[in-house]
């Protein structure tokens, strides 16, 4: 159950980051990256294993990867502008760091 919940949480935060990053520049980007990192960190604190942080981060990466590629109708949710690139780079680095942080006993 924890596995499914961490997968769903990562997907939801990936969707929220995708939809929020380009709104109210630069505050939408800052809010989406910080909220996602905080949520991944809280998943690890709540369930006590790095495995669940890794699963949630992987779901976030999968959603952002799909949102940054062209869809069937040619739509693109994460553009190749400054905000889109910063979301992908800063969000990826921050989630890798947060996922690697050891969980205190």
C-alpha positions as CSV (number, residue, x, y, z in Angstrom):
1,X,0.0,0.0,0.0
2,X,2.9,2.4,0.8
3,X,4.4,1.7,-2.6
4,X,1.2,2.6,-4.4
5,X,0.6,5.7,-2.2
6,X,4.2,7.0,-2.9
7,X,3.7,6.4,-6.6
8,X,0.4,8.3,-6.6
9,X,1.9,11.1,-4.5
10,X,4.9,11.5,-6.8
11,X,2.5,11.6,-9.8
12,X,0.3,14.2,-8.2
13,X,3.2,16.4,-7.4
14,X,4.6,16.0,-10.9
15,X,1.3,17.1,-12.3
16,X,1.1,20.0,-10.0
17,X,4.7,21.1,-10.9
18,X,3.9,20.8,-14.6
19,X,0.8,23.0,-14.3
20,X,2.2,25.5,-11.8
21,X,5.8,26.2,-13.0
22,X,4.9,28.7,-15.7
23,X,2.3,30.6,-13.7
24,X,3.3,33.7,-11.8
25,X,6.9,33.7,-12.8
26,X,9.2,33.1,-11.0
27,X,7.1,32.3,-7.9
28,X,5.3,29.4,-9.5
29,X,8.5,27.7,-10.4
30,X,9.9,28.2,-6.9
31,X,6.8,27.0,-5.2
32,X,6.5,23.9,-7.4
33,X,10.1,22.8,-6.9
34,X,10.2,23.5,-3.1
35,X,6.8,21.9,-2.5
36,X,7.8,18.8,-4.4
37,X,11.1,18.5,-2.6
38,X,9.3,18.9,0.8
39,X,6.7,16.3,-0.2
40,X,9.3,13.7,-1.2
41,X,11.3,14.4,2.1
42,X,8.0,14.0,4.1
43,X,7.3,10.7,2.4
44,X,10.6,9.4,3.6
45,X,10.1,10.7,7.1
46,X,6.6,9.2,7.3
47,X,7.4,5.7,6.1
48,X,11.0,5.5,7.1
49,X,12.6,4.1,4.0
50,X,14.5,5.6,1.1
51,X,12.8,3.2,-1.2
52,X,9.5,5.2,-1.0
53,X,11.3,8.5,-1.7
54,X,12.9,6.9,-4.8
55,X,9.6,5.6,-6.0
56,X,7.9,9.0,-5.6
57,X,10.8,10.8,-7.3
58,X,10.7,8.3,-10.2
59,X,7.0,9.0,-10.6
60,X,7.7,12.7,-10.6
61,X,10.4,12.2,-13.3
62,X,8.0,10.1,-15.4
63,X,5.3,12.7,-15.3
64,X,7.7,15.5,-16.2
65,X,9.3,13.5,-19.0
66,X,5.9,12.8,-20.5
67,X,4.8,16.5,-20.1
68,X,8.0,17.7,-21.9
69,X,7.5,15.6,-25.0
70,X,5.1,16.2,-27.8
71,X,1.7,14.6,-27.5
72,X,-0.5,13.2,-30.3
73,X,-1.9,16.6,-31.2
74,X,1.4,18.4,-30.9
75,X,0.7,19.8,-27.5
76,X,3.6,20.5,-25.1
77,X,3.1,21.2,-21.4
78,X,6.7,22.0,-20.5
79,X,8.2,24.3,-23.0
80,X,11.9,24.7,-23.7
81,X,11.9,28.2,-22.3
82,X,13.8,29.4,-19.2
83,X,11.1,28.3,-16.8
84,X,10.7,24.8,-18.3
85,X,14.4,24.2,-18.4
86,X,14.9,25.4,-14.8
87,X,12.0,23.1,-13.6
88,X,13.6,20.1,-15.2
89,X,17.2,20.8,-14.1
90,X,16.7,22.3,-10.7
91,X,13.8,19.9,-9.8
92,X,15.9,16.9,-10.9
93,X,18.9,17.9,-8.9
94,X,16.9,18.8,-5.8
95,X,15.0,15.5,-5.9
96,X,18.1,13.5,-6.3
97,X,19.6,15.2,-3.3
98,X,16.4,14.9,-1.2
99,X,16.1,11.2,-2.1
100,X,19.7,10.5,-1.1
101,X,19.4,12.1,2.3
102,X,19.6,9.5,5.1
103,X,16.5,9.1,7.3
104,X,17.3,9.6,11.0
105,X,16.3,6.9,13.3
